[in-house]
Amino acid sequence: MMLYPAGPKAATRFLDFVNASPTPFHAVYNASIRLENAGFQKIREKDEWEKTIQPGGKYYFTRNQSALIAFTLPQKWKQGAGLSIVATHVDSPNLKIRPISKRTKSPYLQVGVETYGGGIWHSWLDRDLSVAGRVVVSDSDGNFTSKLVKVDRPILRIPTLAIHLDRNVNDNFKFNQETEFVPILGLIESQFNSAPAKSDPASGQEQKPSVKAASSIQENHHPALLSLLGKELSVAPEKIHDFELSLYDTQLATLGGINNEFIFSPRMDNLVSSFCAVEALADSANSQYFPTLEGNVNCIALFNHEEIGSVSTSGAESSLIPSLLNRLSPTPGSLAQSITHSFLISADMGHAVHPNYYSKHEENHKPVMNGGIVIKTNAKQRYATDAISTFIVKQLVERKGGKVQEFEVRNDIPCGSTVGPMLSKIGIRTVDVGNAMLSMHSIRETAGSNDVQSAIDLFSAFFEGFSTLDATLTMD
């Protein structure tokens, strides 16, 4: 169901996507469904798909349920062709349930969590939280499956301390993330937390507990939590063998502002860019440009773990892009040609100027929401942008009648980074761009509702016209 149909259409479609995607696993799954509906064929890394793909084909694959690569081959595709890549990430700062999460502090059931990424953690206090992620379950035949789960009702909360018990709470509020940041699941008395000890009917003696199987997680988590997961997945709790669960805010993303000019939502860093990349590739694959398209392979890459450094099998520093390049252009010569003809847009959200903290921005670099694409530059190469890649982006934005803004941090403020610099190490020309937003890494962020279409327009222009534009550019 569309939310706020009177708002910008692209923004309302994004609301559906982000509300259905509380974790990277869900984001990749929902992106896959969108691509399949646009005619993309799923392939698997373990197969020799390079022997079966055809010019004019549309393909995608996933890795570890948490990263996705999708690409379209032009009708006249041949080895050595470049890749036009939009790279994003699908992870956001959150709280992850620990491998042994069972905690109690009378009279409460609590759940142990670990912080992931650089979140604004106080924004998670007093929110209606639930859990989502993936669960490994078994069936009666002894087979195991990783299934997605999303509990749609609030079950957890991290309550603040009443001001009456801490009169100085508003003076530089701080809290301990280990001892004072533990969610409450319920009251001990409200559920059967442990079964009574069993006795031997013959002897009347209490039976000793059975030896725990190495693969069992039943003692690691509250039975109430395992029972809830089992109910969601229609399996018995003992069929649950492991899981990766994150907490998320159950309040739905929505449009806001006097004219619906804002999006109020979790995880916009960086599901906005990911959504726009998927939309642009799906639309361009079915546009008038695709049947006769020559030049580069159009590609999107949705990575995991950017918020913690991208060093994982599904992160930007993994083999995903190098492997794709090698499989499409397997000889050293064709690979070198492919890299030379390639271009990568690293798309991640950017910092809008804050009206209450105006001095945090450099005087001439103050992006605004709904002001168009933000080109992010850093002389120390925390962003991979240079004059050539900036020129290309501006040309592409101009073709759709859009606007660009410039962002560079002050000299006295550290600069963040993205997947761009690490992917540029491959040798691919790279630019860092994004949409302007406020409250980045909060549990509720703010962005411009019109900027969603601006990003889709840039990526569409990139897929439709980069090769032609690049042919007019001389450098080396």
N, C-alpha and C positions, 0 to 999 in steps of 0.2 A: 504494500500500500504506500502510495506517495504521501509524504508529509509536506504540508504547505504548498499545494500545487500552484498557488499564485506567485510563488517565488521563482527565481531563476531555475529553469528545468534541469540544468546540469547539477546545480546545488542540491535539488531535491532528490535526484538520483543518487548523489553521493550519500545523502542521509540514509537511504536504504542500505547502501553498501557498508557504511561504518557501523550502523546499528546491528548488522548481521555479522560483523567481523570483530569480536572482542579479543581475538588472539591472531598471531601470524598464521596459524593453521587454518582458521576460518577465512582469513583474507585470501590466502592462496586458493582455498576451495571455492570461494565465491568468484574470484577472478577466473578460475578454470571453467566454471559454469557459464560465465559471460562469453568466454572465448569459444566454447563448444557451441553455444547458441549462434555464434557468428561464423560457424563452419570450420573451426580449427580442429585438427586431429591430434589426439594425445599420442605421444611416442614415449619410450622409456630409455633412460640412459644405458641400461644394461643390454639393450638390443642394438643391432647394427643398422640403425635407422638411416645412416648416411647412404646406404645402398638402396633404399626404397623411396626416399623423398624425391619429389618431382618439381621442376620449375612450375611456378604458379601455385604451389601448395602452401597451406597454412598449418603450422604445427606448434605444439607446446609440450613441455615436460616439466615435472616438478622434482624437487629433491628434498627428502626427509619431511615431506608435507609442509615445508615452511619456506621454500624458495621456488620461484617459477621463472622459466625462460619461455618466451613465445616469439615466433618469427614467421615472416612470410617471404617466400622466394619469388623474385620477379620472373616473368615469363621467359626472359632470355638470360636467366641466371647461369653462371658458370663459376667454377672454382677460381678464387682470387678476387671475387667481388667483395667489396667492403661491407661492413655492418653499420647501419644507422641505429644506434642503441639509445633508448631512454632507460636509465637505471634509477631505481628507487629502493626504499626499504619498507618492510611491513611490520617491524617491531616498534614498540613504544615503551617508555618506562612504566613499570608495573610492579606488583607484588606477586611473587611466586610461592606456592605452597612447598614447604620443605619435604625432603624424602621421608623424614619422620616428623610428622606434623602434630601428633597428639600432644596436647598440653591441657592441663587443668589448673585452675586457681579458684578454689571454692568461693562462690557457688557456680563458677562459670566453666563452660567448655571453651577452649581457645584453640586456635590453629596457628602453628608456627609458619612464618613466612620469611622470605628473603627479598631484599630490595633488588630490582633489576634496572640498570640504567641510572641516569641522573635525574630522578623525578623531583618535583616540588612536593615533598612528602606530606607537608601539613595540609595540602589540598585533599588528601585522602581521608582526613579525619571527619567523622560524623556524616559519612556518605553511605548510601544504600548499596552494599557490595554483594556480588555473587561470584561464582567461579565458572571458568570455561577453559577448554584445552582439548587434549587428546588422552584417551584411556586405552590401554592394552587389555583386551578381553579374550577369553577362550570360549570355544564352543564344545559341544559334546563329543566331537570327533578329535579333539586335541589340537585343533588349529587355532592360531592366534591372529587377531586383527586389531589394528589401531583405529579407533573410532573417535570422531569429534563429539564433544559434549558442550552444551551451553545451558546452564541453569538460569531460567528467565526471571526468577524472583529473588528478592533480596534475602540473603541468608547470613551475611556477615556484616560486622560494623566495628570500627575502631573509634570508640567514644572519647571525647575530650574530657578533661577533669573540670568539674563545675567551678565557676569563678569564685564561689563562696569558699572553696577549699584551696584556692591559689589566687589571692588578690592581685598578684603581680603577673598574671598570665599574659597580659597584653604588653608587657615590657620586654621586648626582644625575645619573643616566644621561641623556645627551643625544646626538643624532647629527645630522649634516647631511642634510637631506631631499633635497638635489640629488646629492651625491656618495657618500653612504653608505646610500642607500635605493634602490638599483638592483637589480631582481630578476635572478636567474640563470636562464637558459633551458636551458643545457646546456654541454657542452664542445665547443670548436671542433673537436677531433680526432674527435669522435663523429658528425659529420655533414658532408655536402658543402656547405659554406657558400657556395662560389662555384665556378662551372663553369670549367674550364681555358680559357685563351684559344684561340680558333679561328684556324687558319691557312688561307691560300688554297692549295689543292692545286696550282694551276698555278705560282704564284710562290714558294711556300714562306714568304711573308711573313705576319706576324701581321695579322689583320684588325682594323680599328678598330671599336670598339663602335658600334652603331647609335644614332642620336639618340633620346633618351628622349621618348616621347609625354607630353604634358602631363597626361593622365589616368592614366598608369601609376603604380602605387605599388610596383612590384616591387623597385625599388632602395631603397625606404625601410624595408623590414623584412627580417628574416632569412628566407631561403627556407624554412628549416625551419618557421617559424611559418606562413607562407603555405601551405605544403604541408599542415600539420596542419588549417588551416581548410578548405582545399579538400577534404580527406578527410572532414571532418565534414559538409560540405554537398554532397558528391558532385559537385564541380565541379573543373575544372583550376585550378591556382593563378593562371594568367594571366587567368582569368575573374573574378578578384576585383579590383574597381575602387576600393573604399574600405571603411572599417569604423569603427565606434565600439565599442571593446572595453574592458571593465573587468576588473580582477582580482577574484577572489572566493575565499573559503575553502571548500575542498572538504569539510571536516568537516560532516556533516549536523546540522541543528538537532535537538534532542532534549528530552525531559522529564528533569528531574533533581530532586535533593533527596530526603530520606528517604521522603517520601510523594508523590513526583512533583508537589510543589507549585510547582516552578520550570520555566521554559522557558530552556534555554541555546541561544542562537541568534544568528546574524548578522542585521543589517538589521531588527530589531524596531522600531527607530525609522526608518521609520514603517509597516512592512508590517503590523504588528498592527492599527492603526487602519484601514488600507486593506482588509485582509481582512474585518474586522468590518463595515465599511460595505457591502461587496459582499454579504456573507452576509445582513445585515439587509434590504437592499433586495430581494434575490432571494426571500427568505422571505416578506416582507410582500406582495410582488406576487402571491404564490400563496396568501395566507392568506384567512381568512374575511372580513377587513376590506376586501380590495381590491375585490370586485365592486360594493359599494354605497358605496364611499368617496367622500365629498364634500370640498371644501376645497382644500387645497394640492396642488401637484405635488410628489411625492416625488423627491428627486434625490441622487445622490452625485457628487462631483468628486474625481478622483484626479490630483493635479498632479505635475509634475516640478520639479526645480531649487530646492526649498525650502531645501536645505542651503547654497545659494550666493546666496540673496536673491530667488528666484522671478521674476527678470526675464528671461523668455524667452517664446517663443511657446507653450510648454506649461506655463508656470509660473502661479502664482496671480495674478500681476499682468498676465497676458495678457488677451485679449478673451473667454476661454472663458465665464465666467459672465455678463458683460454681454451678450455675443452671444446666449446662451441666453435671457436675460430679454427681450431685444428681439424675438427671433423668436417667442417665445410670446405676447408682449404688444406688438405693433408700434406702437401709437399712444402719444403722450406721456401721455395720461390713463391708459390701461390699464397702461402701464409703471410709472407712479408708484403706482398701486394695488397692482400686483404686488410692488414693493419694500416697500411698507408692510406687506403681509401675509406677507412672507417672514421666515424665521429660519434662521440658519446655525450649525451646530455645527462648530467647528474642532477636529478630533480629532488630537492628536499625543501622543506619549509624555511622561510626566512623571517627576520625580526622586523615587524612594523614598529614605527616610532610610537612610544607610549606617552600619552598626554601628561601623565603625572611624573614621568621620568625622562623628560625631553633631553636632558643633558647626557644621557647614556648613548646617544647617537652622535656620530661625527656630523659637523654642521651642515655639510652638503650631501649627506647620504642618509636620508630619512624616509625610507619607503612607507607607503600608506596602504591600508587594505583597500581592495577594489581599484588599485592604481595600476594594475597590470603586472607583468612578469618582472621579478626582481633578479638582476644579474649580480652574482656574488663574487667579489674579487678580494684577494689577499696577496700581498707582495711576498709573504713567506710561504706561499703555496699551501695554506690550509684549505683553500679552494683552488681548483685547477684551471680557473679561467685565465685566458690571456687575450691580447688584442684581436687575434684571428678568430678565436672561438666566440668572443663578444660580437664581432662584426657579423658572423654567420647567424647568431641568434637574433640580432636586430633585423637582419634582412628577412628572416623567416617570420618574425612577429609582424613586420610591416606588411607582408603578403596577406595577412588576415585582418589588417586594420587595427592591430592591437597596440599596446603601449608597453614601454619598458621603464624600469627604475634601476638605480644603481645602489649597491650596498657594499660598504667597506667599514670595518670596525675602527674605533678610535685607537690611537697608539697606546693608550693606557688601559685598554680592556683586552683580555685574551680573546682570540678568535676560535670559534668552533670549527668543526670540519664535517665532511660527508664521505660518501663512497667515491667521489670524483677523484681525489688525489691518488688513492690506492689503485684505481682502475687505469689511471693515466700512465702508471708504471709499465703497462703492457706496451705502450707506444701509441695508443689511440689518442687523437686530439680530443680534448675534453673541455666542457664548460659546466659551471655550477650555477643553477638557477633555482628559483622557488617562488612560492606565493607568500605574501606578507601576512604575519599573524601575531597575536598577542598571547601571553601566558603559555608560551611553549614549555612543554613537559609538566604542565598542570594536569590534574585529572579532568578539568574542563577548560578547553582552549577556545580561542576566538579567532575567526578568520573572515575574509570577505566572501560573500555568497556569489558575487559576480566573477571572482578570480578563478573559480573552478573552470568555467568555460574558457577563460584566457589561457589556462594551462593546456586544456584539450586542443585549443586552436594552435598553439605553438607546436605541440607534438604532431598534430595532423599535418601542419605545414612542413615539418621536418620529414615525415614519412613520404609526403607527396613530392617534395621538391628539393631535398638536400643534394642529391646527385647532380641535378642540373645546375644548381647554384655552385657547387664545388668545382664543376668543370670550368667555371669562369674565373676561378681564383688561382693565381700563380704565386707560389712562395719559393720553394727550393729549386 
